[in-house]
Amino acid sequence: MSLRLQYLATMGALFFFLALTFEHPAYGYTDPGSAILVFQGLSAFITGSLIYFRKRLRKLINEVKRPEKRSE
């Protein structure tokens, strides 16, 4: 492993364990409707991805539907 990658891995692990060590209780309230916002964001991401890649998806589906032509 290169020295730089080893340094980054060590610093990341140290940060993670220090964050767990100095954790404070959070006295917050999560609205039950917050899950709807997460769901809406995920569905918008999936729909946007499908629209963005629709040409590639059509091409892939058409290749799967068409049987291979065998020359005998």
SVG drawing of the C-alpha trace seen along z (x, -y; Angstrom):
<svg xmlns="http://www.w3.org/2000/svg" viewBox="-46 -19 51 44">
<polyline fill="none" stroke="black" stroke-width="0.4" points="0.0,0.0 1.4,-3.4 2.3,-5.7 -0.3,-8.3 -3.1,-5.7 -2.0,-4.3 -1.9,-7.7 -5.5,-8.5 -6.8,-5.1 -5.2,-5.8 -6.6,-9.3 -10.1,-8.1 -10.1,-5.3 -8.9,-7.8 -11.6,-10.3 -14.3,-7.6 -13.3,-6.3 -12.9,-9.8 -16.4,-10.7 -17.8,-7.7 -15.9,-8.5 -17.1,-12.1 -20.7,-11.5 -23.3,-13.7 -27.0,-12.9 -29.2,-14.7 -32.5,-15.9 -34.2,-16.4 -37.5,-15.5 -38.0,-13.7 -41.3,-14.3 -43.0,-11.2 -43.4,-12.8 -39.6,-13.0 -39.6,-9.5 -41.8,-10.7 -39.1,-13.3 -36.5,-10.5 -38.9,-8.3 -39.6,-11.3 -35.9,-12.0 -35.2,-8.3 -38.0,-8.1 -37.0,-11.3 -33.4,-10.0 -34.6,-6.7 -37.0,-8.3 -34.4,-10.9 -31.8,-8.2 -34.3,-6.2 -35.2,-9.2 -31.5,-10.2 -30.5,-6.6 -33.6,-5.8 -31.9,-5.4 -29.4,-2.9 -32.2,-1.1 -34.2,-0.8 -31.2,0.5 -30.6,3.1 -34.2,4.2 -34.4,4.5 -31.2,6.6 -32.7,9.0 -36.1,9.2 -34.6,10.0 -33.5,13.6 -30.1,14.1 -30.0,14.8 -28.1,18.1 -26.7,18.6 -26.8,22.3"/>
</svg>
